[in-house]
């Protein structure tokens, strides 16, 4: 499958959407559980470790014009 190429603007929008979604999920977690920021940061670290351990050749990470 060919890799989709994104412009800087497209990547910025995708990243902003992802950030907002993760932030809102963290806020819901804290509202429901009352956990401290440190717990949320630890959970985010675990998520980051999970994604770092994955090798997804299908993930489109190239930018247009980055050749």
N, C-alpha and C positions, 0 to 999 in steps of 0.2 A: 504494500500500500504506500503510495507516495506521501511524503511529509507535507502537510499544509504549511504555507508560509504566511506569517502575520506581519503587518506593518507595526511600527512602534506605537501608533495610536491604538490599534487593535489590541496589542499586548497590554498596553496601559489600562484599557477598559476591562479586559479580562482580569488583570491583577487587582484592579480596584473592586470589581464585583466579588472576587474571591475574598479579599480582605474584609469587605463589609459583611459577607456571609459568615465568615469565621468569627468576627467580632460580635455579631448578633448572637451566634451560638454560645459564645463564651458568656455574654451578658445573661442569656436565658439560664445557663448552667448556674451562674452565681445567684440569680434571683430565686431559682428553685431549691438550691442546696445551701445557700449562704456561705459557700466555701470562700476561702481567702484567695487573693490574687496569686499567691505562690502556688496554689493547687492548680489553677488554670494554666499558669506558665509551665508547670511540670507536665500537665497533660498535653500542652502544645508541643513540648519537647519530645514527648513520646510519639506524637503524630509525625513530627518532623523526622524522627529516627525511622519510623515505619516507611515513610516515603523515600527517604534516602537509601533504604535497603532494597527498594524495588528497582528493577531494571526494565523499564518500559520502552522498547524501541518504537512503539506506536505514538509516543508522546511528541506532539508537534511543538518543538521549542525554537525552531529557526526563525529568524527575522528576515523579512524581505530586504534585499540589498545587502545582506551580510556576507556575501560571497567574496 
